[in-house]
Amino acid sequence: MNDQFFTYAQSTKQRIEFPLPVKVVMIDLDGTLLDTADDLALAANLMLRDLDLPEHSTDTIKAYIGKGIERLVKRTLTGQLDGEPNASLLAKALPIYNKHYAECLSVNTRPYPGVVHGVELLLSSGFKLACITNKSEAFTLPLLRATKLFDHFEIVLSGDSLPAKKPDPMPLIHICDHFKAPYSEALLIGDSLNDAIAARAAGCHVFCVPYGYNEGRDVHDLDCDAIVNTIEDASKLITNLN
């Protein structure tokens, strides 16, 4: 297997035989399919402006992305990854953020290079495709439609679709059950620790992309089967069992 389009994760103890035989491919949204950082940061700074608080750079807010919008708002308010703002401030800030984000949802958001062609390759190869994200459905579905990706996925699971979200394995298990596929025959492509933990807990394969958010951490430290440069490259590492 040519290694030019992927690297083995440093945490993988054994080299894996490629291509991996899978039936289902699940793909994360923020930081994997779509570069949403500019619009997330724009909404965050508009929120801070309304609250008369200092604004942050896009790079700073990019490091706060992960674990959903409530966590992003908490981090933006406190300037800390694990910060907990005053409850009354958070209650005031959340609806302000949601309002601004709904208004600027797809101003700057675009698919990453290789995403559209990669998803089309997966579809044409007969893989069952699902989008899985911690973003709420109110934002997920309009974003997928605005970027013309919605019709590529048979199922879309948002952060509020089920009682639990990543890193809980419930959404991955739900998708595998929907397609009647063994968990070992499913692959999650993501960009973060949440994705790696969820996939391992569900017994699924997991690839990670290096261009996403991962809360500012190095993606090479994640427990994944491979780090792929693009979704298109990921398609070259799997073979269809359907």
C-alpha positions in Angstrom: 0.0 0.0 0.0 1.4 3.4 -1.0 1.9 5.5 2.1 2.0 8.9 0.2 -1.6 9.8 1.2 -1.7 8.6 4.8 0.4 7.9 7.8 0.0 5.4 10.6 -1.1 6.9 13.9 1.8 6.9 16.4 -0.4 5.3 19.0 -1.3 2.3 16.8 0.6 -0.6 18.2 0.5 -2.8 15.1 0.5 -2.0 11.4 -2.9 -2.6 9.9 -3.6 -4.4 6.6 -5.1 -2.1 4.0 -7.5 -1.8 2.4 -9.9 -2.3 5.3 -13.1 -4.2 4.5 -16.0 -2.1 5.5 -19.7 -1.5 4.7 -20.5 1.7 6.4 -18.5 5.0 6.4 -19.5 7.7 9.0 -18.0 11.1 8.6 -17.8 13.9 11.1 -18.9 17.4 10.1 -16.9 20.3 11.7 -13.2 20.0 11.0 -13.7 16.9 8.7 -16.3 17.6 6.0 -16.6 21.4 6.5 -14.3 24.2 7.6 -16.7 26.0 9.9 -14.2 27.8 12.1 -14.6 31.3 10.6 -18.3 31.3 11.0 -18.2 29.8 14.5 -15.7 32.5 15.5 -17.7 35.2 13.9 -20.8 34.2 15.9 -18.7 34.0 19.1 -17.3 37.5 18.7 -20.7 38.9 17.8 -21.9 37.4 21.1 -19.0 38.8 23.0 -19.6 42.2 21.5 -23.3 42.1 22.6 -22.1 41.2 26.1 -19.5 44.0 26.1 -16.7 41.4 26.5 -13.3 41.3 24.8 -13.3 39.5 21.4 -10.9 36.6 20.5 -8.9 35.8 17.4 -10.2 33.1 15.0 -7.2 30.9 15.9 -8.1 31.1 19.6 -11.7 30.2 19.0 -10.6 27.4 16.6 -8.9 25.8 19.6 -12.2 25.9 21.5 -14.2 24.0 18.9 -15.2 20.5 20.0 -17.9 19.0 22.2 -20.7 21.1 20.9 -21.8 24.7 21.0 -22.5 25.0 24.7 -18.9 24.0 25.4 -17.6 26.5 22.8 -19.6 29.3 24.4 -18.2 28.3 27.8 -14.7 28.4 26.5 -15.2 31.6 24.7 -16.6 33.3 27.8 -13.8 32.0 30.1 -10.8 31.7 27.8 -10.2 28.2 29.1 -10.8 24.8 27.7 -12.4 23.5 30.9 -13.7 26.9 32.1 -17.1 27.2 33.7 -18.6 30.7 33.4 -21.2 32.1 35.8 -24.5 30.3 35.3 -26.5 33.5 34.7 -23.9 34.7 32.1 -24.0 31.4 30.3 -27.8 31.4 30.2 -27.7 34.9 28.7 -24.9 34.1 26.3 -26.2 30.9 24.7 -29.3 32.3 23.0 -27.3 35.2 21.7 -24.7 32.9 20.2 -27.3 30.7 18.7 -29.0 33.7 17.1 -25.8 35.0 15.6 -24.7 31.6 14.4 -28.0 30.9 12.7 -27.6 34.2 10.8 -24.0 33.6 9.7 -24.1 29.8 9.4 -22.7 29.5 5.9 -21.1 32.9 5.2 -17.5 31.5 5.1 -18.1 27.7 5.6 -16.9 25.5 2.8 -16.0 21.8 2.3 -12.4 21.0 2.8 -10.3 20.1 -0.3 -11.0 16.6 -1.4 -14.3 16.3 0.5 -16.8 16.5 -2.4 -14.8 14.3 -4.7 -14.1 11.9 -1.8 -17.7 11.6 -0.8 -18.7 11.0 -4.4 -16.1 8.3 -4.7 -17.4 6.5 -1.6 -20.9 6.7 -2.9 -20.0 5.4 -6.4 -18.1 2.6 -4.7 -21.3 1.5 -2.9 -20.5 2.4 0.7 -23.4 3.3 3.0 -22.7 6.9 4.1 -23.7 8.7 7.3 -22.9 12.1 8.7 -22.4 12.2 12.5 -21.8 15.3 14.4 -22.2 16.9 17.9 -23.7 20.1 16.3 -27.4 20.5 16.8 -29.8 19.6 14.0 -31.0 23.2 13.7 -27.5 24.0 12.3 -26.4 20.7 10.9 -29.1 20.2 8.2 -29.0 23.8 6.9 -25.2 23.6 6.6 -25.3 20.3 4.7 -27.9 21.7 2.4 -26.0 25.0 1.8 -22.9 23.1 0.9 -24.8 20.6 -1.3 -23.7 17.6 0.8 -27.0 16.7 2.4 -28.2 14.3 -0.4 -25.0 12.3 -0.2 -25.9 10.8 3.2 -28.6 8.2 3.9 -28.6 9.2 7.5 -27.5 12.3 9.4 -27.2 12.2 13.2 -26.8 15.5 15.1 -25.8 16.2 18.7 -29.4 16.3 19.7 -30.7 13.4 17.6 -30.2 10.8 20.4 -29.9 10.9 24.2 -26.0 10.7 23.9 -23.4 12.1 21.5 -19.8 11.5 20.8 -17.5 10.5 22.6 -20.4 8.1 23.7 -20.6 5.3 21.1 -24.4 5.5 20.9 -24.6 7.4 17.6 -22.1 5.0 15.9 -24.0 2.0 17.2 -27.3 3.5 16.0 -25.9 4.0 12.5 -24.5 0.5 12.3 -27.8 -0.9 13.5 -29.6 1.2 10.9 -27.6 -0.3 8.1 -27.6 -3.8 9.7 -23.8 -3.8 9.7 -21.4 -5.3 12.3 -19.6 -2.6 14.2 -16.3 -4.0 13.0 -17.4 -3.3 9.4 -17.9 0.4 10.0 -15.4 3.3 9.7 -15.6 6.7 11.3 -13.6 9.5 9.7 -13.1 12.4 12.1 -10.6 15.0 13.4 -10.8 14.8 17.1 -10.3 12.8 20.4 -14.1 12.6 20.6 -14.2 10.7 17.3 -11.4 8.3 18.3 -12.9 7.5 21.7 -16.4 7.0 20.2 -15.1 4.7 17.5 -13.0 2.6 19.8 -15.9 2.2 22.3 -18.2 1.1 19.5 -15.7 -1.3 18.0 -15.4 0.6 14.7 -12.4 1.5 12.6 -11.4 5.2 12.7 -9.3 7.4 10.4 -8.4 11.0 11.4 -7.7 14.0 9.2 -4.9 16.4 10.2 -6.5 19.6 9.1 -9.4 19.7 11.6 -9.8 21.2 15.1 -9.1 18.6 17.9 -9.2 21.4 20.5 -5.7 22.5 19.4 -4.1 19.1 20.1 -1.9 17.1 17.7 -4.0 14.6 15.7 -1.0 12.3 15.5 -1.4 11.5 19.2 -4.9 10.0 18.7 -5.6 6.3 18.8 -6.7 5.9 15.2 -6.0 3.4 12.4 -4.6 5.9 10.0 -4.3 9.7 9.5 -5.5 10.6 6.0 -4.8 13.8 4.2 -8.3 14.0 2.6 -11.6 12.1 2.4 -10.6 11.2 -1.1 -7.4 9.6 0.3 -9.5 7.7 2.9 -11.5 6.1 0.1 -8.2 4.5 -1.2 -7.7 2.7 2.2 -11.0 0.8 2.3 -12.8 -1.9 0.2 -16.5 -2.4 0.0 -18.2 -5.4 1.7 -21.7 -4.5 0.5 
